[in-house]
Amino acid sequence: TESCSRWMELGENSIHSFRSWAVHSAWNFDNKLFLLEAESYFCHGQYDKAEEKYQSAIESSRLHRFVHEEGLACELFGSFCKTRGKSSKHIELMARARDCYKKWEAYGLLEKDCFKNCDTSCDSIIPGLSIGNEKGDSPP
């Protein structure tokens, strides 16, 4: 539809902008660029590339201590996994997103239906996982 193609055009323009910004400040923009690219690949049916970009967005957000953006990347990757029939990965990612949002104290986000039935925490899914504040993850 016309509305859909307009949204796709806006997304592609955003990716172009973030690419140029990431050249000047990878610390601030890489994770956002990766997430936009993941969503674009998902929309275009390039699922393997989308998965790689979601993982890059999560890792970059974590390393740069953008816990709220790590939560968003986990949530969107979790939704991707759900549509691809990867239910255990979906549950894992939604729990991680929920834990990020809790750490960020975004209690309104935790009221979303997708988190209300999420009874597992990251600690029980991924032993030893800690979100942010790890040794060596400070800016250069």
DSSP file with accessible surface (Angstrom, degrees, kcal/mol):
  #  RESIDUE AA STRUCTURE BP1 BP2  ACC     N-H-->O    O-->H-N    N-H-->O    O-->H-N    TCO  KAPPA ALPHA  PHI   PSI    X-CA   Y-CA   Z-CA
    1    1 A T     >        0   0  140      0, 0.0     4,-2.3     0, 0.0     5,-0.2   0.000 360.0 360.0 360.0 167.5    0.0    0.0    0.0
    2    2 A E  H  >  +     0   0  172      1,-0.2     4,-2.0     2,-0.2     5,-0.2   0.907 360.0  51.2 -65.2 -40.6    1.0    3.6   -0.3
    3    3 A S  H  > S+     0   0   75      2,-0.2     4,-2.0     1,-0.2    -1,-0.2   0.921 110.1  49.7 -62.9 -42.8    1.2    4.0    3.5
    4    4 A C  H  > S+     0   0   68      1,-0.2     4,-2.3     2,-0.2    -2,-0.2   0.926 110.6  48.6 -63.6 -45.1    3.4    1.0    3.8
    5    5 A S  H  X S+     0   0   69     -4,-2.3     4,-2.3     1,-0.2    -1,-0.2   0.862 108.9  54.6 -66.8 -31.8    5.8    2.1    1.1
    6    6 A R  H  X S+     0   0  120     -4,-2.0     4,-2.4     2,-0.2    -1,-0.2   0.922 108.7  48.0 -65.3 -42.7    6.0    5.6    2.7
    7    7 A W  H  X S+     0   0  175     -4,-2.0     4,-2.4     2,-0.2    -2,-0.2   0.901 110.8  51.3 -64.1 -40.1    7.0    3.9    6.0
    8    8 A M  H  X S+     0   0   53     -4,-2.3     4,-2.6     2,-0.2    -2,-0.2   0.912 109.4  50.5 -64.1 -40.0    9.7    1.8    4.2
    9    9 A E  H  X S+     0   0  104     -4,-2.3     4,-2.5     2,-0.2    -2,-0.2   0.924 110.1  49.5 -63.7 -43.5   11.0    5.0    2.6
   10   10 A L  H  X S+     0   0   61     -4,-2.4     4,-2.2     1,-0.2    -1,-0.2   0.904 111.3  50.3 -61.3 -41.3   11.3    6.7    6.0
   11   11 A G  H  X S+     0   0   25     -4,-2.4     4,-2.4     2,-0.2    -2,-0.2   0.927 110.6  47.8 -63.3 -44.7   13.0    3.7    7.4
   12   12 A E  H  X S+     0   0   77     -4,-2.6     4,-2.2     1,-0.2    -2,-0.2   0.894 111.4  50.9 -65.1 -38.9   15.6    3.6    4.6
   13   13 A N  H  X S+     0   0   86     -4,-2.5     4,-2.2     2,-0.2    -1,-0.2   0.891 109.8  51.1 -63.6 -38.7   16.2    7.3    4.9
   14   14 A S  H  X S+     0   0   49     -4,-2.2     4,-3.0     2,-0.2     5,-0.2   0.910 107.9  51.7 -64.9 -42.6   16.8    6.8    8.6
   15   15 A I  H  X S+     0   0    5     -4,-2.4     4,-2.3     1,-0.2    -2,-0.2   0.931 109.1  51.0 -59.5 -44.4   19.2    4.0    8.0
   16   16 A H  H  X S+     0   0  133     -4,-2.2     4,-1.7     1,-0.2    -2,-0.2   0.930 112.2  46.8 -59.4 -45.0   21.2    6.3    5.6
   17   17 A S  H  X S+     0   0   43     -4,-2.2     4,-2.3     1,-0.2    -2,-0.2   0.935 111.7  49.8 -63.0 -46.2   21.3    9.1    8.2
   18   18 A F  H  X S+     0   0   39     -4,-3.0     4,-2.7     1,-0.2    -1,-0.2   0.848 105.7  57.7 -65.1 -32.9   22.4    6.7   11.0
   19   19 A R  H  X S+     0   0  117     -4,-2.3     4,-1.1    -5,-0.2    -1,-0.2   0.927 109.5  44.5 -61.2 -43.7   25.1    5.3    8.8
   20   20 A S  H  X S+     0   0   54     -4,-1.7     4,-0.8     1,-0.2     3,-0.2   0.894 114.9  48.1 -70.0 -37.3   26.6    8.8    8.4
   21   21 A W  H >X S+     0   0  114     -4,-2.3     4,-1.8     1,-0.2     3,-0.7   0.878 105.1  59.1 -67.8 -37.7   26.2    9.6   12.1
   22   22 A A  H 3< S+     0   0    9     -4,-2.7    -1,-0.2     1,-0.2     4,-0.2   0.805  96.3  62.9 -63.9 -27.6   27.8    6.3   13.2
   23   23 A V  H 3< S+     0   0  119     -4,-1.1     3,-0.3    -3,-0.2    -1,-0.2   0.891 111.6  37.3 -62.0 -36.1   31.0    7.3   11.3
   24   24 A H  H << S+     0   0  162     -4,-0.8    -2,-0.2    -3,-0.7    -1,-0.2   0.728 137.2  14.4 -89.7 -24.9   31.4   10.2   13.6
   25   25 A S    >X  +     0   0   34     -4,-1.8     4,-1.9     1,-0.1     3,-0.5  -0.517  58.0 168.0-153.5  78.6   30.2    8.5   16.8
   26   26 A A  H 3> S+     0   0   41     -3,-0.3     4,-2.3     1,-0.2     5,-0.4   0.868  80.1  64.4 -58.3 -36.5   30.0    4.7   16.7
   27   27 A W  H 34 S+     0   0   64      1,-0.2     4,-0.2     2,-0.2    -1,-0.2   0.896 112.8  31.6 -54.6 -43.7   29.5    4.7   20.5
   28   28 A N  H <4 S+     0   0   71     -3,-0.5    -1,-0.2    -7,-0.1     4,-0.2   0.739 130.8  29.1 -88.4 -25.0   26.2    6.6   20.2
   29   29 A F  H  X S+     0   0   55     -4,-1.9     4,-2.6    -8,-0.1     5,-0.2   0.644  91.8  82.9-118.1 -17.0   24.8    5.4   16.9
   30   30 A D  H  X S+     0   0   43     -4,-2.3     4,-3.0    -5,-0.3     5,-0.2   0.938  95.0  48.7 -56.9 -48.5   26.0    1.8   16.1
   31   31 A N  H  > S+     0   0    3     -5,-0.4     4,-1.9    -4,-0.2    -1,-0.2   0.894 113.1  47.6 -61.5 -37.9   23.4    0.1   18.2
   32   32 A K  H  > S+     0   0   51     -4,-0.2     4,-2.4     2,-0.2    -1,-0.2   0.909 112.1  49.7 -69.4 -41.1   20.6    2.2   16.7
   33   33 A L  H  X S+     0   0   13     -4,-2.6     4,-2.8     1,-0.2     5,-0.2   0.936 109.6  51.6 -62.1 -46.1   21.8    1.6   13.2
   34   34 A F  H  X S+     0   0   44     -4,-3.0     4,-2.5    -5,-0.2    -1,-0.2   0.899 110.4  49.1 -58.3 -40.9   22.0   -2.2   13.8
   35   35 A L  H  X S+     0   0   24     -4,-1.9     4,-2.4    -5,-0.2    -1,-0.2   0.921 111.2  48.3 -68.4 -42.1   18.4   -2.2   15.0
   36   36 A L  H  X S+     0   0   54     -4,-2.4     4,-2.2     1,-0.2    -2,-0.2   0.919 112.8  49.3 -62.5 -41.1   17.1   -0.2   12.1
   37   37 A E  H  X S+     0   0   12     -4,-2.8     4,-2.9     2,-0.2     5,-0.2   0.906 109.0  52.8 -64.7 -40.2   19.0   -2.5    9.7
   38   38 A A  H  X S+     0   0    0     -4,-2.5     4,-2.6    -5,-0.2    -2,-0.2   0.937 110.0  47.4 -60.3 -46.4   17.6   -5.6   11.5
   39   39 A E  H  X S+     0   0   61     -4,-2.4     4,-2.5     2,-0.2    -1,-0.2   0.894 112.0  50.7 -64.2 -36.9   14.0   -4.3   11.1
   40   40 A S  H  X S+     0   0   19     -4,-2.2     4,-1.8     2,-0.2    -2,-0.2   0.940 110.9  47.5 -65.7 -47.1   14.6   -3.5    7.5
   41   41 A Y  H  <>S+     0   0   49     -4,-2.9     5,-2.7     1,-0.2     4,-0.2   0.906 111.2  52.5 -60.1 -40.5   16.0   -7.0    6.8
   42   42 A F  H ><5S+     0   0   50     -4,-2.6     3,-1.6    -5,-0.2    -2,-0.2   0.945 108.8  49.4 -59.7 -47.9   13.0   -8.5    8.6
   43   43 A C  H 3<5S+     0   0   84     -4,-2.5    -1,-0.2     1,-0.3    -2,-0.2   0.817 112.2  48.8 -62.0 -30.8   10.6   -6.5    6.5
   44   44 A H  T 3<5S-     0   0  103     -4,-1.8    -1,-0.3    -5,-0.1    -2,-0.2   0.317 117.1-111.6 -93.6   7.1   12.4   -7.6    3.3
   45   45 A G  T < 5S+     0   0   35     -3,-1.6     2,-1.3    -4,-0.2    -3,-0.2   0.648  75.1 134.5  74.8  16.8   12.4  -11.3    4.3
   46   46 A Q     >< +     0   0   80     -5,-2.7     4,-2.3    -6,-0.2    -1,-0.2  -0.611  24.8 167.0 -95.9  75.1   16.2  -11.5    4.8
   47   47 A Y  H  >  +     0   0   81     -2,-1.3     4,-2.6     1,-0.2    -1,-0.2   0.827  66.1  52.6 -68.6 -36.8   15.9  -13.3    8.1
   48   48 A D  H  > S+     0   0  126      2,-0.2     4,-2.0     1,-0.2    -1,-0.2   0.934 113.4  44.9 -65.4 -43.7   19.5  -14.5    8.6
   49   49 A K  H  > S+     0   0   97      2,-0.2     4,-2.2     1,-0.2    -2,-0.2   0.895 112.0  53.4 -65.1 -38.9   20.8  -10.9    8.1
   50   50 A A  H  X S+     0   0    0     -4,-2.3     4,-2.7     1,-0.2     5,-0.2   0.944 107.4  50.8 -60.7 -45.8   18.0   -9.6   10.4
   51   51 A E  H  X S+     0   0   41     -4,-2.6     4,-2.3     1,-0.2    -1,-0.2   0.914 109.5  50.5 -60.4 -42.8   19.0  -12.0   13.1
   52   52 A E  H  X S+     0   0  119     -4,-2.0     4,-2.2     1,-0.2    -1,-0.2   0.912 112.1  47.5 -60.5 -42.7   22.7  -11.0   12.9
   53   53 A K  H  X S+     0   0   48     -4,-2.2     4,-2.6     2,-0.2    -2,-0.2   0.880 109.2  52.9 -70.6 -36.9   21.8   -7.3   13.1
   54   54 A Y  H  X S+     0   0    0     -4,-2.7     4,-2.4     2,-0.2    -1,-0.2   0.944 111.0  47.9 -60.6 -45.2   19.4   -7.8   16.1
   55   55 A Q  H  X S+     0   0   86     -4,-2.3     4,-2.6     1,-0.2    -2,-0.2   0.908 111.8  49.7 -63.2 -39.8   22.3   -9.6   17.9
   56   56 A S  H  X S+     0   0   47     -4,-2.2     4,-2.8     2,-0.2     5,-0.3   0.898 109.7  51.6 -64.5 -39.9   24.7   -6.8   17.0
   57   57 A A  H  X S+     0   0    0     -4,-2.6     4,-2.3     2,-0.2    -2,-0.2   0.917 111.8  46.6 -63.1 -43.0   22.2   -4.2   18.3
   58   58 A I  H  X S+     0   0    8     -4,-2.4     4,-2.5     2,-0.2    -2,-0.2   0.948 115.1  45.6 -64.5 -48.0   21.8   -6.0   21.6
   59   59 A E  H  X S+     0   0   82     -4,-2.6     4,-2.9     2,-0.2     5,-0.2   0.924 113.9  48.0 -64.4 -44.0   25.5   -6.5   22.1
   60   60 A S  H  X S+     0   0   11     -4,-2.8     4,-2.0     1,-0.2    -1,-0.2   0.924 112.4  49.5 -63.4 -42.5   26.4   -2.9   21.1
   61   61 A S  H  <>S+     0   0    2     -4,-2.3     5,-2.7    -5,-0.3     4,-0.2   0.917 113.3  47.1 -61.5 -42.9   23.7   -1.5   23.5
   62   62 A R  H ><5S+     0   0   27     -4,-2.5     3,-1.5     3,-0.2    -2,-0.2   0.949 112.1  48.7 -64.9 -47.7   25.0   -3.7   26.3
   63   63 A L  H 3<5S+     0   0   68     -4,-2.9    -1,-0.2     1,-0.3    -2,-0.2   0.843 115.2  44.6 -63.5 -31.6   28.6   -2.7   25.8
   64   64 A H  T 3<5S-     0   0   31     -4,-2.0    -1,-0.3    -5,-0.2    -2,-0.2   0.337 112.7-119.5 -96.2   6.6   27.8    1.0   25.6
   65   65 A R  T < 5 +     0   0  101     -3,-1.5     2,-1.2    -4,-0.2    -3,-0.2   0.792  62.7 145.9  61.0  36.3   25.4    0.7   28.7
   66   66 A F     >< +     0   0   37     -5,-2.7     4,-2.4    -6,-0.2     3,-0.3  -0.673  18.4 171.7 -95.2  75.5   22.3    1.9   26.9
   67   67 A V  H  > S+     0   0   20     -2,-1.2     4,-2.3     1,-0.2    -1,-0.2   0.855  72.5  53.0 -61.8 -35.0   20.1   -0.4   29.0
   68   68 A H  H  > S+     0   0   56      1,-0.2     4,-2.0     2,-0.2    -1,-0.2   0.901 112.1  45.1 -67.9 -36.3   16.9    1.0   27.6
   69   69 A E  H  > S+     0   0   40     -3,-0.3     4,-2.5     2,-0.2    -2,-0.2   0.817 109.5  55.4 -78.2 -28.9   18.0    0.4   24.0
   70   70 A E  H  X S+     0   0    1     -4,-2.4     4,-2.7    -9,-0.2    -2,-0.2   0.920 108.1  50.3 -63.6 -42.5   19.2   -3.1   24.9
   71   71 A G  H  X S+     0   0    0     -4,-2.3     4,-2.6    -5,-0.2    -2,-0.2   0.931 110.8  47.9 -60.6 -44.9   15.7   -3.7   26.2
   72   72 A L  H  X S+     0   0   72     -4,-2.0     4,-2.8     2,-0.2     5,-0.2   0.929 112.0  49.2 -62.8 -44.3   14.1   -2.4   23.0
   73   73 A A  H  X S+     0   0    0     -4,-2.5     4,-2.6     1,-0.2     5,-0.2   0.913 112.7  47.9 -62.7 -41.1   16.5   -4.5   20.8
   74   74 A C  H  X S+     0   0    0     -4,-2.7     4,-2.6     2,-0.2    -1,-0.2   0.912 112.1  49.9 -63.9 -43.2   15.7   -7.6   22.9
   75   75 A E  H  X S+     0   0   15     -4,-2.6     4,-2.3    -5,-0.2    -2,-0.2   0.935 114.0  43.6 -62.4 -46.2   12.0   -7.0   22.7
   76   76 A L  H  X S+     0   0   45     -4,-2.8     4,-2.3     2,-0.2    -2,-0.2   0.901 114.9  48.9 -68.8 -39.0   12.0   -6.5   18.9
   77   77 A F  H  X S+     0   0    2     -4,-2.6     4,-2.8    -5,-0.2    -1,-0.2   0.900 110.1  53.4 -65.3 -37.8   14.3   -9.5   18.4
   78   78 A G  H  X S+     0   0    0     -4,-2.6     4,-2.3    -5,-0.2    -2,-0.2   0.919 108.7  48.3 -61.9 -42.5   12.0  -11.5   20.6
   79   79 A S  H  X S+     0   0   52     -4,-2.3     4,-2.2     2,-0.2    -1,-0.2   0.905 110.6  52.0 -63.6 -41.6    9.0  -10.5   18.5
   80   80 A F  H  X S+     0   0    1     -4,-2.3     4,-1.5     1,-0.2    -2,-0.2   0.941 109.9  48.9 -56.5 -49.5   11.0  -11.5   15.4
   81   81 A C  H  <>S+     0   0    0     -4,-2.8     5,-3.0     1,-0.2     4,-0.3   0.881 108.1  54.5 -61.6 -38.5   11.7  -14.9   17.0
   82   82 A K  H ><5S+     0   0  138     -4,-2.3     3,-1.4     1,-0.2    -1,-0.2   0.934 108.9  47.1 -61.6 -44.7    8.1  -15.4   17.8
   83   83 A T  H 3<5S+     0   0   95     -4,-2.2    -1,-0.2     1,-0.3    -2,-0.2   0.780 111.3  53.0 -69.4 -23.0    7.0  -14.8   14.2
   84   84 A R  T 3<5S-     0   0  110     -4,-1.5    -1,-0.3    -5,-0.2    -2,-0.2   0.358 119.4-109.9 -91.8   3.6    9.7  -17.2   13.1
   85   85 A G  T < 5S+     0   0   64     -3,-1.4     2,-1.1    -4,-0.3    -3,-0.2   0.683  76.2 133.9  79.5  19.7    8.5  -20.0   15.4
   86   86 A K     >< +     0   0   81     -5,-3.0     4,-2.4     1,-0.2    -1,-0.2  -0.627  22.5 166.0-100.9  75.6   11.5  -19.8   17.8
   87   87 A S  H  >  +     0   0   81     -2,-1.1     4,-2.5     1,-0.2     5,-0.2   0.865  69.5  50.4 -67.2 -38.3    9.5  -19.9   21.0
   88   88 A S  H  > S+     0   0   94      2,-0.2     4,-2.3     1,-0.2    -1,-0.2   0.921 113.6  46.1 -68.5 -38.8   12.3  -20.6   23.5
   89   89 A K  H  > S+     0   0   58      2,-0.2     4,-2.7     1,-0.2     5,-0.2   0.897 110.9  54.7 -66.8 -38.3   14.5  -17.8   22.1
   90   90 A H  H  X S+     0   0   34     -4,-2.4     4,-2.5     2,-0.2     5,-0.2   0.947 109.8  45.9 -58.0 -48.5   11.4  -15.5   22.2
   91   91 A I  H  X S+     0   0   82     -4,-2.5     4,-2.3     1,-0.2     5,-0.2   0.923 112.6  50.8 -62.1 -44.5   10.9  -16.2   25.9
   92   92 A E  H  X S+     0   0   48     -4,-2.3     4,-2.1     1,-0.2    -1,-0.2   0.932 113.3  44.8 -59.0 -46.5   14.5  -15.7   26.6
   93   93 A L  H  X S+     0   0    3     -4,-2.7     4,-2.8     1,-0.2    -1,-0.2   0.879 111.3  51.7 -70.5 -36.7   14.6  -12.4   24.8
   94   94 A M  H  X S+     0   0    4     -4,-2.5     4,-2.7    -5,-0.2    -1,-0.2   0.892 110.1  50.1 -68.2 -36.4   11.4  -11.1   26.3
   95   95 A A  H  X S+     0   0    0     -4,-2.3     4,-2.4    -5,-0.2    27,-0.4   0.917 112.0  47.8 -65.1 -40.9   12.7  -11.9   29.8
   96   96 A R  H  X S+     0   0   29     -4,-2.1     4,-2.3     2,-0.2    -2,-0.2   0.914 111.7  49.8 -66.7 -41.9   15.9  -10.1   29.1
   97   97 A A  H  X S+     0   0    0     -4,-2.8     4,-2.7     2,-0.2     5,-0.2   0.940 110.7  50.4 -59.9 -45.5   14.0   -7.1   27.7
   98   98 A R  H  X S+     0   0   22     -4,-2.7     4,-2.5     1,-0.2    -2,-0.2   0.922 109.6  50.4 -59.3 -42.6   11.9   -7.1   30.8
   99   99 A D  H  X S+     0   0   27     -4,-2.4     4,-2.3     1,-0.2    -1,-0.2   0.892 110.4  50.0 -65.0 -37.6   15.0   -7.2   33.0
  100  100 A C  H  X S+     0   0    0     -4,-2.3     4,-2.2     2,-0.2    -1,-0.2   0.933 110.9  48.8 -63.8 -45.7   16.5   -4.3   31.1
  101  101 A Y  H  <>S+     0   0    6     -4,-2.7     5,-2.9     1,-0.2     4,-0.5   0.874 110.7  51.4 -65.1 -35.2   13.3   -2.2   31.5
  102  102 A K  H ><5S+     0   0  103     -4,-2.5     3,-1.0     3,-0.2    -1,-0.2   0.933 109.6  49.5 -63.9 -45.0   13.2   -3.0   35.2
  103  103 A K  H 3<5S+     0   0   91     -4,-2.3    -2,-0.2     1,-0.3    -1,-0.2   0.882 112.3  47.5 -61.8 -36.6   16.8   -1.9   35.6
  104  104 A W  T 3<5S-     0   0  126     -4,-2.2    -1,-0.3    -5,-0.2    -2,-0.2   0.557 112.5-124.9 -79.4  -7.6   15.9    1.3   33.7
  105  105 A E  T < 5 +     0   0  133     -3,-1.0     2,-1.4    -4,-0.5    -3,-0.2   0.824  57.0 152.6  62.6  37.9   12.9    1.7   36.0
  106  106 A A    >>< +     0   0   17     -5,-2.9     4,-1.2     1,-0.2     3,-0.7  -0.551   8.5 163.7 -93.0  69.0   10.6    1.9   33.0
  107  107 A Y  T 34  +     0   0  134     -2,-1.4     4,-0.5     1,-0.3    -1,-0.2   0.807  66.7  61.8 -65.0 -28.8    7.6    0.4   34.9
  108  108 A G  T >4 S+     0   0   61      1,-0.2     3,-1.2    -3,-0.2    -1,-0.3   0.898 101.9  52.2 -63.1 -38.9    5.1    1.6   32.3
  109  109 A L  G X4 S+     0   0   59     -3,-0.7     3,-1.7     1,-0.3    -1,-0.2   0.843 100.4  62.7 -64.9 -32.0    6.7   -0.6   29.7
  110  110 A L  G 3< S+     0   0   25     -4,-1.2    -1,-0.3     1,-0.3    -2,-0.2   0.651  91.0  67.9 -69.7 -12.5    6.5   -3.6   32.0
  111  111 A E  G <  S+     0   0  124     -3,-1.2    -1,-0.3    -4,-0.5    -2,-0.2   0.552  73.7 115.0 -82.6  -7.9    2.7   -3.2   31.9
  112  112 A K  S X> S-     0   0   79     -3,-1.7     3,-1.9    -4,-0.2     4,-1.1  -0.330  78.6-119.5 -62.0 145.1    2.6   -4.3   28.2
  113  113 A D  H 3> S+     0   0  124      1,-0.3     4,-0.9     2,-0.2     3,-0.5   0.841 109.7  66.0 -55.9 -35.0    0.9   -7.6   27.7
  114  114 A C  H 34 S+     0   0   56      1,-0.2    -1,-0.3     2,-0.2    -4,-0.1   0.729 108.3  39.8 -65.0 -17.2    4.0   -9.2   26.3
  115  115 A F  H X4 S+     0   0    7     -3,-1.9     3,-1.3    -6,-0.2    -1,-0.2   0.634  97.3  76.2-103.1 -16.7    5.7   -8.9   29.7
  116  116 A K  H 3< S+     0   0  112     -4,-1.1    -2,-0.2    -3,-0.5    -3,-0.1   0.828 101.4  41.4 -66.7 -29.7    2.8   -9.8   31.9
  117  117 A N  T 3< S+     0   0  144     -4,-0.9     2,-1.0     1,-0.0    -1,-0.3   0.220  86.7 107.4-101.8  15.6    3.1  -13.5   31.1
  118  118 A C    <   +     0   0   15     -3,-1.3    -1,-0.0     1,-0.1    -3,-0.0  -0.782  36.3 165.4 -97.4  94.6    6.8  -13.6   31.3
  119  119 A D        +     0   0  147     -2,-1.0     2,-0.4     2,-0.1    -1,-0.1   0.386  47.7  86.0 -92.8   2.0    7.5  -15.4   34.5
  120  120 A T        -     0   0   47    -29,-0.1     2,-0.3    -3,-0.1    -2,-0.0  -0.821  62.8-148.1-108.1 144.6   11.2  -16.1   33.9
  121  121 A S    >>  -     0   0   42     -2,-0.4     4,-1.2     1,-0.1     3,-0.8  -0.704  29.1-111.8-103.3 162.8   14.1  -13.8   34.7
  122  122 A C  H 3> S+     0   0    2    -27,-0.4     4,-3.4    -2,-0.3     3,-0.3   0.859 114.1  64.3 -59.3 -35.0   17.3  -13.7   32.7
  123  123 A D  H 34 S+     0   0  108      1,-0.2    -1,-0.2     2,-0.2     5,-0.2   0.864 105.0  43.7 -61.2 -33.9   19.2  -15.2   35.7
  124  124 A S  H <4 S+     0   0   79     -3,-0.8    -1,-0.2     1,-0.1    -2,-0.2   0.749 120.5  41.2 -84.2 -20.0   17.3  -18.4   35.4
  125  125 A I  H  < S+     0   0   50     -4,-1.2    -2,-0.2    -3,-0.3    -3,-0.2   0.882 128.4  25.1 -89.4 -45.1   17.6  -18.6   31.6
  126  126 A I  S >< S-     0   0   47     -4,-3.4     3,-2.1    -5,-0.2    -1,-0.3  -0.824  85.7-143.9-123.9  88.4   21.2  -17.4   31.2
  127  127 A P  T 3  S+     0   0  113      0, 0.0     3,-0.1     0, 0.0    -3,-0.1  -0.257  83.6  15.5 -55.6 136.0   23.2  -18.2   34.3
  128  128 A G  T 3  S+     0   0   80      1,-0.3     2,-0.3    -5,-0.2    -5,-0.1   0.404  87.6 142.0  84.4  -4.2   25.7  -15.5   35.1
  129  129 A L    <   -     0   0   30     -3,-2.1     2,-0.4    -7,-0.2    -1,-0.3  -0.553  25.6-178.0 -73.0 129.4   24.3  -12.9   32.8
  130  130 A S        -     0   0   59     -2,-0.3     2,-0.7    -3,-0.1     4,-0.1  -0.983  23.9-129.2-124.7 145.7   24.4   -9.4   34.1
  131  131 A I        -     0   0   22     -2,-0.4   -64,-0.1     2,-0.1    -2,-0.0  -0.825  64.3 -38.0 -99.6 113.1   23.0   -6.5   32.3
  132  132 A G  S    S+     0   0    8     -2,-0.7     3,-0.1     1,-0.1   -69,-0.1   0.027 102.7  79.5  69.1-179.1   25.5   -3.6   32.0
  133  133 A N        +     0   0  120      1,-0.2     2,-0.2   -71,-0.2    -1,-0.1   0.784  63.4 151.0  50.6  33.5   27.9   -2.3   34.6
  134  134 A E    >   -     0   0   61      1,-0.1     3,-1.7    -4,-0.1    -1,-0.2  -0.634  56.9 -88.6 -90.1 155.7   30.4   -5.1   33.7
  135  135 A K  T 3  S+     0   0  213      1,-0.3    -1,-0.1    -2,-0.2    -3,-0.0  -0.349 112.8  17.8 -60.3 135.2   34.1   -4.6   34.1
  136  136 A G  T 3  S+     0   0   79      1,-0.1    -1,-0.3    -3,-0.1    -3,-0.0   0.570  91.9 107.9  82.6   9.0   35.7   -3.1   31.0
  137  137 A D    <   +     0   0   11     -3,-1.7    -4,-0.1     2,-0.0    -2,-0.1   0.234  47.4 113.6-105.4  19.9   32.5   -1.8   29.5
  138  138 A S  S    S-     0   0   71      1,-0.1   -73,-0.1    -4,-0.1   -74,-0.0  -0.479  79.2 -83.8 -84.9 160.0   33.1    1.9   30.1
  139  139 A P              0   0   61      0, 0.0    -1,-0.1     0, 0.0    -3,-0.0  -0.202 360.0 360.0 -59.7 150.9   33.7    4.3   27.2
  140  140 A P              0   0  158      0, 0.0    -3,-0.0     0, 0.0     0, 0.0  -0.219 360.0 360.0 -66.5 360.0   37.2    4.5   25.9
